[in-house]
Amino acid sequence: SSDQLQRWMGVKAGQNLFALDLARVKRDLEMVPLIDSVSVERVLPRTLRVRATERQAVAQVNVPRPNGRGGVEVAVFHLDPEGYVMVPLDSCQRTTPLAQPDEPLPVLTGVGLHELQPGRRLKLPQVQAALRLITEFANSPMAGLVDFRRIDVGAPAALVVTTGHGSEVTFGLQDLDRQLRR
């Protein structure tokens, strides 16, 4: 939402535009894991124009972590097609409330909590291959027939995909487009 962007920028309504450090505002917004790119410009006499492009989540990672009461809770992270880790926004921080999506995001399993740092890119070859597979699958003729529910990236040289119908399909990490055609 615009209120959330304003909090992330650290800019208050009515603030002097000439005294505003635009490079700092841009940098502060680029440090937010959910934002892919930003442009900031002054439009005189009293307008600050901000254009932000959000990262679009294509996969989800659920990992257990200890909570403060001695129990365990599930931490949810989203990944964009490049592997950048994001923490989902609260519904109060969105411009529109998050409705239940028609198609849930595929869940990646086999990723440890210590590897998930919001704003950082996961470079594990299995995770990168899984994200390529998700992207290529969305453009394949099979996309309308079946959906990915879970992708296990725990094996060093393979991806084990569980579909919405309960089938398991094993993919290698290379030549995913050829494997999808088969």
C-alpha positions in Angstrom: 0.0 0.0 0.0 1.1 3.6 -0.4 1.2 3.9 3.5 3.5 1.0 3.7 5.8 2.4 1.0 5.8 5.7 2.8 6.9 4.0 6.0 9.7 2.1 4.2 10.9 5.3 2.6 11.0 7.2 5.8 9.3 10.2 4.2 6.6 12.3 5.8 3.8 14.2 4.0 4.8 17.9 3.6 8.5 17.2 4.0 10.8 19.6 2.1 11.6 18.0 -1.3 14.9 19.9 -1.7 16.2 18.6 1.6 15.2 15.0 0.7 18.0 12.6 -0.3 16.5 10.8 -3.3 19.4 8.3 -3.4 18.7 7.3 0.2 15.0 6.9 -0.4 15.7 4.7 -3.5 18.3 2.6 -1.5 15.9 2.2 1.4 13.2 0.9 -0.9 15.6 -1.4 -2.8 16.6 -3.0 0.5 13.0 -4.3 1.0 13.0 -7.9 -0.2 9.5 -7.6 -1.8 10.7 -4.8 -4.2 12.5 -5.6 -7.4 13.2 -2.1 -8.8 12.5 1.5 -7.8 12.6 4.9 -9.5 12.2 8.1 -7.4 11.9 11.6 -8.8 10.9 15.1 -7.7 8.0 16.7 -9.5 8.0 20.3 -8.3 6.5 22.1 -6.5 5.4 19.4 -4.0 5.3 15.9 -5.4 7.5 12.9 -4.9 6.9 10.3 -7.6 7.9 6.8 -6.7 7.5 3.8 -9.0 8.2 0.4 -7.5 8.1 -3.0 -9.1 7.2 -5.8 -6.8 8.8 -9.3 -7.0 6.2 -11.9 -7.9 6.3 -15.1 -5.8 6.3 -18.4 -7.8 7.2 -20.8 -5.0 6.8 -21.1 -1.2 9.1 -22.6 1.4 7.7 -23.7 4.8 10.3 -24.4 7.5 9.9 -25.2 11.2 11.5 -22.8 13.6 11.5 -22.4 17.4 9.1 -19.8 18.8 9.7 -17.8 22.0 7.4 -20.1 24.1 9.5 -23.3 23.7 7.4 -24.6 20.9 7.8 -24.8 17.1 6.1 -22.7 14.5 6.1 -22.8 10.7 7.9 -19.9 9.0 6.6 -19.2 5.5 8.9 -17.7 2.8 8.2 -16.9 -0.8 10.7 -17.1 -3.7 10.6 -15.2 -7.0 11.7 -16.7 -10.3 15.3 -15.6 -9.6 15.4 -17.2 -6.2 15.1 -14.0 -4.0 13.7 -14.8 -0.6 10.7 -12.8 0.6 8.6 -12.8 3.7 4.9 -12.5 2.7 3.2 -9.2 3.6 0.6 -9.0 6.3 -2.9 -8.3 4.8 -2.9 -4.9 6.6 0.2 -3.8 4.6 -1.5 -4.6 1.2 -3.6 -2.2 -0.9 -6.2 -5.0 -1.3 -6.7 -7.9 1.1 -5.0 -11.1 0.0 -7.7 -13.4 -1.2 -7.1 -17.2 -1.4 -5.4 -17.7 -4.7 -7.0 -20.1 -7.2 -3.8 -22.0 -7.5 -1.6 -22.2 -4.4 2.2 -21.8 -4.9 4.3 -24.9 -5.2 6.0 -25.7 -1.9 9.8 -26.4 -2.1 11.0 -28.9 0.5 14.5 -29.7 1.4 15.6 -26.1 2.1 17.0 -25.3 5.5 16.0 -22.3 7.6 19.6 -21.1 7.8 19.6 -20.8 3.9 16.6 -18.5 3.9 17.6 -14.9 4.3 15.0 -12.4 3.2 16.4 -10.1 0.4 19.1 -12.6 -0.5 19.1 -14.9 -3.5 19.2 -18.7 -3.0 21.9 -20.0 -5.3 21.6 -23.7 -4.6 21.5 -25.5 -8.0 18.5 -27.6 -7.0 16.5 -24.5 -6.0 17.5 -22.6 -9.2 16.5 -25.7 -11.2 13.2 -26.0 -9.4 12.4 -22.3 -10.1 13.3 -22.7 -13.8 11.1 -25.8 -13.9 8.1 -23.9 -12.4 8.6 -21.0 -14.9 9.0 -23.3 -17.9 6.1 -25.5 -16.8 3.8 -22.5 -16.7 4.4 -22.0 -20.4 4.1 -25.7 -21.4 1.0 -27.4 -22.7 0.8 -29.5 -19.5 0.1 -26.4 -17.4 -3.6 -26.6 -17.8 -3.8 -30.3 -17.1 -1.8 -30.7 -13.9 -0.3 -28.5 -11.2 2.8 -28.8 -9.1 2.0 -29.1 -5.3 5.5 -29.9 -3.9 9.0 -30.0 -5.3 11.6 -31.8 -3.2 15.0 -30.2 -3.7 16.8 -32.2 -1.1 18.6 -34.6 -3.5 21.8 -33.3 -5.0 21.0 -34.2 -8.7 17.3 -34.5 -8.9 13.9 -32.8 -8.3 11.0 -34.9 -7.1 7.7 -33.2 -8.1 4.4 -34.1 -6.5 1.4 -33.1 -8.6 -2.1 -32.1 -7.6 -3.2 -35.6 -8.6 -0.7 -37.2 -6.2 1.7 -38.4 -8.9 5.5 -38.2 -8.4 7.8 -37.2 -11.3 11.5 -37.0 -11.0 13.5 -34.5 -13.1 17.2 -34.0 -13.6 18.6 -30.5 -13.0 19.6 -30.0 -16.6 17.6 -29.8 -19.9 14.3 -29.1 -18.1 12.6 -28.1 -21.3 13.5 -31.4 -23.0 12.3 -33.3 -20.0 9.0 -31.4 -20.0 8.4 -32.2 -23.7 8.9 -36.0 -22.9 
